[in-house]
Structures are given as C-alpha cells and as structure tokens.
Amino acid sequence: MTRVIAHPNIALIKYWGKADGPGNIPATPSLSITLDTLCTTTTVEDAPRDEIRLNGQVTTDAKVAKFLDQLRREFQVPPLSIESTNNFPTGAGLASSASGFAALITAIDAHCGLNMDATRRSQWARRGSGSAARSVFGGFVSLQPPDWAAQPLRPASDWPLTVVIAITDTERKTVSSSHGMERSRLTSPYYPAWIDSTQAAWREGRNAVEQRDFNALAAIAEHSTLAMHALMISSRPPLLYWNPASLAVIHTIRGLREAGVPVFFTIDAGPQVKAVCLPEVADSVASSLRSLPGVVTVMNVGLGPGASVVDA
Ligand code: 2P0
C-alpha cells in the first residue's frame, strides 16, 4: 500500500486550449501557485483487477482508465485498487483534477518502483490533466515548452502569500475543462488573439515572481483571468462560469486594491473567486468577502508543497 498527498494549484497565468497531437500538450505556457490545506489523498494497492474509488464511491472514470492504459504501454503496472479522497469540493473549479493526477502518478511511481524523477512525473501528470503537471511541485511553478514538464520557480517559503477562496457554489460544473477548451478553440473568434498574447503574459508573470513584485503580479494575473473568461464567454454556446456572487467578489477585490490593500483576484473554470493577498491582510479580506450576498464559505489557505509519499 502506498499513500500520497498532493495539493491543488491555482494558475495565475492561465492555460486554456490544447496543442494538436497526442500527450495533452497545452497550447500556451502557464504559471501557478500550489496551495496547502486543500488536498487529495490517494492510496494504491495491488488488487485482482483495477478498482477506482473517488470520495468513497466506486467510479468508472474515463480519464483515469485512459491514463492507466497509456502508462501500461510503457511500464509494468499490475491491476490496482486506487482510492482517492478530496478534502474540498470535487469538479467545482478548485482544481481537483490537478491534485488528483499529481497524487495518482506519484503513488503509482512509488508503489510500482517506476523510478521516475519529478520532471517525468510532471509530464505523466500532464497527460492525465494539463494543470496536474504543476501540482507535482510546490510554491510558484511554471509549465512551458519545450518539454512541457512543470518547473519550480520559487518555494512557498520564499514569498508567503495567502489565498482567500470565496466559494459561491459547490455543485459540479456541467462542462468539463477539456470540452470547454475544445469549444473555445473551435468557436471563439478571440482564440487566435488568446494564443498570441499568452506568451508575453507568461513572461510578465514570471518576471513578477522572480522579483517578488506583488503589484506587477496582480496586474498580469487579473488580466490573464479576464482574458481567459472573455475567451470562454465568446465561445458558442458560451461558457459563462460566473454567478452574481462571483462578480460581487471581483468588484469588492478591485475596490480593496484601489484603497491600497495588497490583493488581487483569479477565477478558474467555475464560479469560485480566489483572492490572492499578502498574509497580513488575509483576515480583513476574508471578512469583506464573507459578508457579500451569495458567498457560501470563505477559506484562507497558504502556499504548499509538491506531491509526496506519506506512507509506503
Ligand atoms: C489552469 N484550468 O491553468 C486552467 C485555468 C482551468 C482554468 O487547467 O483537459 O483540468 O484535463 O488538461 O487541467 C483546468 O483544466 O484540463 C485548467 P485538462 P484541466 O489551471
């Protein structure tokens, strides 16, 4: 039996769209922060046949089945019982597939003695889910060409930030990210502009992280979020993930920053809004967001480590 913990990550420079061809290669580079507190715990053990349990329920997950098929084309992997539990809502824009696949490949690698280094694990995690490549590492992480393995930029301890997560809906999303990306690629008139502009945004984000320049990171991260959602909204049919509470949170965060509070927002393929801030303002940001109508829960989380084996 091998048990692994991995944390979700939040992209500050977003990935939305895939390159042509195999390997689940993103069309654009991205940059993220790995969280603490929220986690996926995955346990694998030998079994007579594959069995997957997610949050206590037996499931037939097509993405996991495809992942195992691909892995078995290159490695000796026996039938496995895989049990994966999230301590946060699954499939609701909180990056459960990122922590999920980072945990899964780390657990299988350790359990079956595949001898992968972190770079190889990141590339394999990416095949399961693009954003999962980044959850193999902690702190500030970049995912870029040419090898499309994630690279750690700075450990969490180098630049402590707090992420105040405003949950506005805990339902599973109705369109998966993979389908949403394909829809945007095929139907949005803005898709070419998105592809053209993301390289420069990624470089700007990387420089801001290298220099620990909060205001520069705030400006480019909010721009990346809004550009991605403009792309989503301009798809046909539209991918409109925000609800009224999401918009109220955006306006509140913008108002706080105009008043000098070091905080910015980021939003993924769901209605939750994450407020990234310096730790000293986190409690006051959280109480501003908690009082907004439609905000169900607010959680403060820090930056955390990469995927690791906790029990073998
Ligand atoms: C990201 N997202 O960079 C972006 C921002 C959501 C919005 O990566 O198809 O689950 O499995 O590669 O990684 C979510 O998509 O998609 C995602 P697949 P994934 O974090």
Residues whose N, C-alpha, C, O or C-beta is under 5 A from the ligand:
A	BS01	2P0	A11 I13 K14 Y15 S30 S97 G128 S129 G130 S131 A132 S177 S178 D268 A269
